[in-house]
Amino acid sequence: MASEALCAEAAGGSLQNIKVNLGLALCYHELGEHETAISFCEVVLRSDRQSAGVHEIKAKAERALGKLENAIRTMKRGVLYEDLWGEGHR
């Protein structure tokens, strides 16, 4: 699949790549491509679990796919890892 190749190519730990991948995850989620959105979220999470919003986007995509238990687990992780009330959160 082309999106998997794009995910693999975009993987990287730099802050710029994290922001790009998070933006792509959001775009794919909004387009209804939830599996691809989750893939991009996982790329971000491998680089930085504390990226603001990544858990929320992943959970929304999981919920849209009917994977409610996964969505709940993802949001619980978000509470643990993200600085929800700090400057970095949108």
N, CA, C and O of each residue as an XYZ file, in Angstrom:
360
protein
N       0.850     -1.184      0.000
C       0.000      0.000      0.000
C       0.892      1.243      0.000
O       1.926      1.273      0.667
N       0.494      2.243     -0.735
C       1.290      3.463     -0.859
C       1.403      4.198      0.462
O       2.451      4.772      0.759
N       0.343      4.192      1.261
C       0.391      4.910      2.540
C       1.388      4.274      3.498
O       2.019      4.979      4.285
N       1.541      2.941      3.447
C       2.520      2.275      4.304
C       3.939      2.678      3.910
O       4.790      2.880      4.776
N       4.194      2.794      2.615
C       5.502      3.236      2.144
C       5.762      4.671      2.578
O       6.881      5.016      2.960
N       4.734      5.505      2.520
C       4.851      6.895      2.955
C       5.150      6.952      4.444
O       5.981      7.748      4.880
N       4.486      6.123      5.219
C       4.740      6.070      6.673
C       6.188      5.683      6.943
O       6.863      6.304      7.763
N       6.654      4.658      6.253
C       8.021      4.187      6.464
C       9.029      5.265      6.088
O      10.029      5.452      6.781
N       8.772      5.965      5.008
C       9.678      7.017      4.556
C       9.659      8.208      5.514
O      10.690      8.843      5.737
N       8.510      8.506      6.070
C       8.364      9.675      6.939
C       8.873      9.426      8.355
O       9.062     10.372      9.120
N       9.094      8.173      8.707
C       9.520      7.853     10.070
C      10.862      8.511     10.365
O      11.789      8.466      9.556
N      10.939      9.101     11.505
C      12.164      9.759     11.928
C      11.903     10.482     13.223
O      10.763     10.823     13.537
N      12.954     10.716     13.973
C      12.782     11.270     15.302
C      12.885     12.775     15.401
O      12.761     13.312     16.502
N      13.105     13.482     14.309
C      13.254     14.927     14.434
C      11.908     15.573     14.739
O      10.857     15.044     14.378
N      11.953     16.712     15.401
C      10.729     17.431     15.767
C       9.916     17.774     14.527
O       8.688     17.697     14.550
N      10.587     18.149     13.453
C       9.883     18.496     12.226
C       9.135     17.280     11.686
O       7.980     17.401     11.278
N       9.777     16.111     11.678
C       9.102     14.902     11.200
C       7.922     14.549     12.087
O       6.886     14.106     11.591
N       8.063     14.736     13.381
C       6.967     14.442     14.296
C       5.764     15.322     13.974
O       4.635     14.833     13.918
N       5.994     16.598     13.766
C       4.891     17.511     13.452
C       4.252     17.178     12.108
O       3.030     17.237     11.968
N       5.071     16.829     11.122
C       4.545     16.466      9.804
C       3.701     15.195      9.919
O       2.592     15.130      9.389
N       4.229     14.195     10.608
C       3.506     12.935     10.751
C       2.204     13.114     11.532
O       1.195     12.486     11.212
N       2.225     13.965     12.548
C       1.009     14.238     13.312
C      -0.025     14.947     12.429
O      -1.218     14.650     12.493
N       0.446     15.876     11.616
C      -0.449     16.556     10.676
C      -1.045     15.601      9.649
O      -2.226     15.694      9.314
N      -0.219     14.684      9.154
C      -0.718     13.689      8.209
C      -1.739     12.768      8.868
O      -2.743     12.403      8.256
N      -1.477     12.396     10.112
C      -2.426     11.542     10.839
C      -3.783     12.232     10.946
O      -4.823     11.614     10.717
N      -3.762     13.509     11.293
C      -5.005     14.264     11.414
C      -5.717     14.356     10.066
O      -6.932     14.172      9.992
N      -4.976     14.636      9.016
C      -5.575     14.741      7.675
C      -6.214     13.422      7.254
O      -7.351     13.404      6.782
N      -5.484     12.316      7.423
C      -6.036     11.016      7.044
C      -7.265     10.674      7.876
O      -8.220     10.098      7.354
N      -7.260     11.015      9.145
C      -8.438     10.770      9.985
C      -9.634     11.560      9.451
O     -10.735     11.025      9.326
N      -9.409     12.828      9.141
C     -10.494     13.677      8.627
C     -11.017     13.171      7.282
O     -12.189     13.360      6.955
N     -10.144     12.528      6.505
C     -10.549     11.981      5.201
C     -11.220     10.610      5.320
O     -11.685     10.051      4.327
N     -11.266     10.082      6.531
C     -11.878      8.773      6.730
C     -10.939      7.607      6.530
O     -11.370      6.454      6.529
N      -9.664      7.891      6.360
C      -8.638      6.851      6.195
C      -8.050      6.545      7.571
O      -6.901      6.881      7.858
N      -8.846      5.911      8.402
C      -8.507      5.763      9.811
C      -7.327      4.831     10.066
O      -6.525      5.087     10.963
N      -7.210      3.767      9.300
C      -6.062      2.858      9.468
C      -4.756      3.592      9.172
O      -3.769      3.425      9.888
N      -4.754      4.402      8.116
C      -3.559      5.169      7.768
C      -3.270      6.208      8.843
O      -2.110      6.434      9.191
N      -4.306      6.838      9.369
C      -4.126      7.806     10.457
C      -3.468      7.139     11.661
O      -2.556      7.699     12.268
N      -3.933      5.944     12.001
C      -3.357      5.207     13.123
C      -1.900      4.878     12.856
O      -1.070      4.962     13.762
N      -1.579      4.507     11.630
C      -0.180      4.206     11.275
C       0.715      5.411     11.493
O       1.811      5.276     12.038
N       0.264      6.594     11.075
C       1.063      7.799     11.280
C       1.170      8.139     12.766
O       2.218      8.599     13.221
N       0.104      7.920     13.519
C       0.173      8.144     14.972
C       1.202      7.219     15.607
O       1.946      7.631     16.496
N       1.246      5.985     15.158
C       2.214      5.041     15.714
C       3.645      5.446     15.392
O       4.549      5.229     16.199
N       3.860      6.036     14.212
C       5.189      6.561     13.871
C       5.571      7.648     14.868
O       6.696      7.675     15.367
N       4.630      8.543     15.155
C       4.889      9.623     16.116
C       5.157      9.045     17.500
O       6.097      9.464     18.175
N       4.347      8.098     17.920
C       4.494      7.536     19.258
C       5.821      6.812     19.444
O       6.375      6.805     20.543
N       6.334      6.202     18.376
C       7.653      5.551     18.470
C       8.752      6.586     18.694
O       9.771      6.289     19.318
N       8.548      7.789     18.189
C       9.553      8.842     18.328
C       9.385      9.632     19.621
O      10.368      9.978     20.276
N       8.138      9.914     19.984
C       7.890     10.780     21.147
C       6.477     10.550     21.668
O       5.510     11.026     21.074
N       6.355      9.831     22.762
C       5.044      9.531     23.344
C       4.354     10.768     23.900
O       3.148     10.750     24.143
N       5.100     11.828     24.101
C       4.545     13.026     24.732
C       4.069     14.077     23.736
O       3.712     15.185     24.138
N       4.057     13.755     22.458
C       3.602     14.722     21.453
C       2.143     15.080     21.699
O       1.282     14.204     21.783
N       1.880     16.359     21.812
C       0.527     16.837     22.127
C      -0.457     16.440     21.048
O      -0.254     16.741     19.872
N      -1.519     15.768     21.443
C      -2.609     15.444     20.542
C      -2.543     14.100     19.857
O      -3.542     13.657     19.289
N      -1.400     13.433     19.888
C      -1.260     12.185     19.136
C      -2.196     11.100     19.666
O      -2.790     10.358     18.884
N      -2.327     11.004     20.968
C      -3.206      9.976     21.530
C      -4.670     10.257     21.188
O      -5.447      9.339     20.924
N      -5.026     11.525     21.197
C      -6.410     11.903     20.866
C      -6.750     11.534     19.428
O      -7.805     10.955     19.171
N      -5.868     11.862     18.493
C      -6.121     11.550     17.083
C      -6.207     10.042     16.886
O      -7.093      9.548     16.188
N      -5.275      9.311     17.507
C      -5.278      7.854     17.364
C      -6.562      7.264     17.944
O      -7.172      6.387     17.333
N      -6.975      7.741     19.122
C      -8.191      7.223     19.753
C      -9.432      7.526     18.914
O     -10.322      6.684     18.798
N      -9.495      8.716     18.332
C     -10.645      9.051     17.484
C     -10.701      8.150     16.252
O     -11.781      7.729     15.836
N      -9.547      7.856     15.672
C      -9.501      6.960     14.513
C      -9.909      5.543     14.915
O     -10.636      4.869     14.185
N      -9.441      5.103     16.067
C      -9.817      3.769     16.551
C     -11.317      3.700     16.819
O     -11.966      2.710     16.481
N     -11.863      4.745     17.421
C     -13.306      4.799     17.687
C     -14.092      4.750     16.377
O     -15.113      4.069     16.287
N     -13.616      5.471     15.367
C     -14.297      5.485     14.075
C     -14.310      4.104     13.429
O     -15.213      3.786     12.655
N     -13.311      3.288     13.747
C     -13.258      1.924     13.227
C     -14.036      0.941     14.098
O     -14.096     -0.251     13.797
N     -14.630      1.446     15.178
C     -15.387      0.583     16.072
C     -14.532     -0.155     17.088
O     -15.004     -1.088     17.737
N     -13.291      0.251     17.230
C     -12.364     -0.386     18.171
C     -12.386      0.402     19.483
O     -11.416      1.077     19.828
N     -13.502      0.308     20.206
C     -13.709      1.136     21.386
C     -12.736      0.823     22.512
O     -12.252      1.739     23.177
N     -12.441     -0.453     22.740
C     -11.487     -0.810     23.796
C     -10.105     -0.234     23.498
O      -9.427      0.256     24.401
N      -9.690     -0.292     22.236
C      -8.401      0.283     21.846
C      -8.405      1.798     22.057
O      -7.420      2.370     22.524
N      -9.519      2.439     21.710
C      -9.619      3.890     21.861
C      -9.521      4.290     23.331
O      -8.848      5.265     23.667
N     -10.179      3.550     24.191
C     -10.118      3.842     25.630
C      -8.691      3.650     26.142
O      -8.186      4.480     26.899
N      -8.046      2.571     25.737
C      -6.666      2.306     26.157
C      -5.727      3.411     25.673
O      -4.837      3.843     26.405
N      -5.932      3.861     24.441
C      -5.096      4.920     23.883
C      -5.254      6.219     24.667
O      -4.264      6.890     24.958
N      -6.478      6.577     25.008
C      -6.701      7.811     25.768
C      -6.118      7.715     27.173
O      -5.611      8.704     27.701
N      -6.186      6.544     27.778
C      -5.565      6.360     29.091
C      -4.056      6.576     29.000
O      -3.451      7.172     29.892
N      -3.460      6.091     27.925
C      -2.022      6.325     27.732
C      -1.741      7.800     27.528
O      -0.721      8.309     27.993
N      -2.627      8.482     26.846
C      -2.465      9.914     26.636
C      -2.414     10.675     27.944
O      -1.624     11.606     28.100
N      -3.255     10.279     28.881
C      -3.259     10.930     30.190
C      -1.931     10.698     30.901
O      -1.447     11.572     31.619
N      -1.347      9.527     30.703
C      -0.065      9.216     31.350
C       1.115      9.952     30.722
O       2.006     10.418     31.431
N       1.122     10.055     29.396
C       2.317     10.532     28.698
C       2.275     11.993     28.260
O       3.312     12.656     28.246
N       1.116     12.501     27.906
C       1.063     13.865     27.385
C       0.971     14.876     28.516
O       0.407     14.604     29.576
N       1.533     16.037     28.266
C       1.426     17.149     29.210
C       0.151     17.902     28.853
O       0.186     18.918     28.160
N      -0.972     17.386     29.339
C      -2.272     17.875     28.918
C      -2.566     19.313     29.311
O      -3.371     19.984     28.666
N      -1.921     19.784     30.359
C      -2.213     21.137     30.824
C      -1.033     22.078     30.646
O      -1.063     23.217     31.113
N       0.001     21.602     29.972
C       1.196     22.408     29.784
C       1.130     23.250     28.529
O       0.124     23.268     27.820
N       2.214     23.939     28.273
C       2.295     24.845     27.127
C       2.194     24.116     25.786
O       1.647     24.660     24.826
N       2.712     22.899     25.713
C       2.775     22.196     24.437
C       1.452     21.695     23.926
O       1.343     21.332     22.755
N       0.434     21.662     24.778
C      -0.840     21.112     24.337
C      -1.672     22.199     23.683
O      -1.720     23.332     24.161
N      -2.316     21.849     22.604
C      -3.102     22.822     21.845
C      -4.400     23.140     22.481
O      -5.166     23.945     21.951
